[in-house]
Amino acid sequence: MKKKKVVWIILAVLAAAAVAVYFLWGRTYLRRHFRRVTVDRQAAVTGETVDLGQRRAIAVYFTRVGNSDFDSNVDAVSSASLMEEDGQLIGNAELIADMIAQATGCDQYAIRVADLYASSYGDTVKQAGAEMRSDDYRALDGDAPDLSAYDTVFLVHPLWWGTLPEPVVTFLRSVDLTGKTVYNVVTHGGSGLGQAVTATRTYTQATVSDNALAIFDDDAATALPQVTEWLKGLN
Ligand SMILES: Cc1cc2nc3c(=O)[nH]c(=O)nc-3n(C[C@H](O)[C@H](O)[C@H](O)COP(=O)(O)O)c2cc1C
């Protein structure tokens, strides 16, 4: 075979491989990490109601939005997995907490850090990793909430480095949840629940249920049926 022909065959094989990689993996990755998703928040969280019986519940959530130093014109490239409505950013965990609150009528509480994380996704990942490896605890904004009126806590949070984000750890250390039941509701980029449930047990005296819910981050905006079915199974 002539040398030129061999070169063309190699180039064709490489091109076919590149196309295959793009459609099998790259397109999904690019969509997730380099594009912002626009949601109709009201439509995303409104659906069937779920009766939790005698439970007095609260959805406590932590999310990047509200805890990051986003520029007003934060670009999608530096901010993976963000949703927005009318230019207003919405975190995955926030939207899921809202779904739980709309379905059950429970209250909500947002965990806020004192010092915001970086605007960029990559820098936040680095910051979070560094603080997890250190002995420092992430300080929270304001006093710990009074949760004495509740017996059920939906702890809605992203998975960070395979486990609880540090601010959630600080939250658990700052409140007494003795006698209450905690349900982890975890949004993630592919690792599922990770060590979240085990880690929650480390930091609270509450009963931490094995019946935790994992939601893939790409699915957050359309997760209402999944959330509703899970809630129905709690009674
Ligand atoms: C600091 C950091 C660490 C993360 N670590 C993981 C991880 O270990 N496994 C995983 O599946 N996703 C990981 N993710 C992805 C988030 O869990 C996921 O995108 C989540 O839905 C974001 O929720 P939020 O919008 O409420 O912040 C990480 C994201 C960040 C910012």
The ligand as a Tripos MOL2 file, in Angstrom:
@<TRIPOS>MOLECULE
LIG
   31    33     1     0     0
SMALL
NO_CHARGES

@<TRIPOS>ATOM
      1 C1        -16.4990   21.4390   45.3160 C.3       1 LIG1
      2 C2        -17.2840   20.4380   44.5030 C.ar      1 LIG1
      3 C3        -17.0010   19.0930   44.6300 C.ar      1 LIG1
      4 C4        -17.7750   18.1410   43.9420 C.ar      1 LIG1
      5 N1        -17.5000   16.8230   44.1290 N.ar      1 LIG1
      6 C5        -18.2960   15.8890   43.5280 C.ar      1 LIG1
      7 C6        -18.0640   14.5010   43.7530 C.ar      1 LIG1
      8 O1        -17.1610   14.0900   44.4760 O.2       1 LIG1
      9 N2        -18.8820   13.6150   43.1130 N.ar      1 LIG1
     10 C7        -19.9000   14.0210   42.2970 C.ar      1 LIG1
     11 O2        -20.6060   13.1690   41.7730 O.2       1 LIG1
     12 N3        -20.1350   15.3320   42.0760 N.ar      1 LIG1
     13 C8        -19.3620   16.2780   42.6690 C.ar      1 LIG1
     14 N4        -19.6080   17.6130   42.4620 N.ar      1 LIG1
     15 C9        -20.7510   18.0020   41.6180 C.3       1 LIG1
     16 C10       -21.9450   18.4480   42.4870 C.3       1 LIG1
     17 O3        -22.2020   17.5310   43.5270 O.3       1 LIG1
     18 C11       -23.2180   18.5870   41.6530 C.3       1 LIG1
     19 O4        -23.0090   19.3260   40.4830 O.3       1 LIG1
     20 C12       -24.3440   19.1950   42.4810 C.3       1 LIG1
     21 O5        -25.5970   18.8900   41.8960 O.3       1 LIG1
     22 C13       -24.2360   20.7050   42.6180 C.3       1 LIG1
     23 O6        -25.3000   21.1550   43.4180 O.3       1 LIG1
     24 P1        -25.5900   22.6850   43.7240 P.3       1 LIG1
     25 O7        -25.9810   23.3240   42.4150 O.co2     1 LIG1
     26 O8        -26.7470   22.6550   44.6750 O.co2     1 LIG1
     27 O9        -24.3790   23.2950   44.3290 O.co2     1 LIG1
     28 C14       -18.8230   18.5590   43.0910 C.ar      1 LIG1
     29 C15       -19.0520   19.9330   42.9330 C.ar      1 LIG1
     30 C16       -18.3090   20.8610   43.6260 C.ar      1 LIG1
     31 C17       -18.5840   22.3400   43.4480 C.3       1 LIG1
@<TRIPOS>BOND
     1     1     2 1
     2     2     3 ar
     3     2    30 ar
     4     3     4 ar
     5     4     5 ar
     6     4    28 ar
     7     5     6 ar
     8     6     7 ar
     9     6    13 1
    10     7     8 2
    11     7     9 ar
    12     9    10 ar
    13    10    11 2
    14    10    12 ar
    15    12    13 ar
    16    13    14 ar
    17    14    15 1
    18    14    28 ar
    19    15    16 1
    20    16    17 1
    21    16    18 1
    22    18    19 1
    23    18    20 1
    24    20    21 1
    25    20    22 1
    26    22    23 1
    27    23    24 1
    28    24    25 2
    29    24    26 1
    30    24    27 1
    31    28    29 ar
    32    29    30 ar
    33    30    31 1
@<TRIPOS>SUBSTRUCTURE
     1 LIG1         1 GROUP 0 **** ****
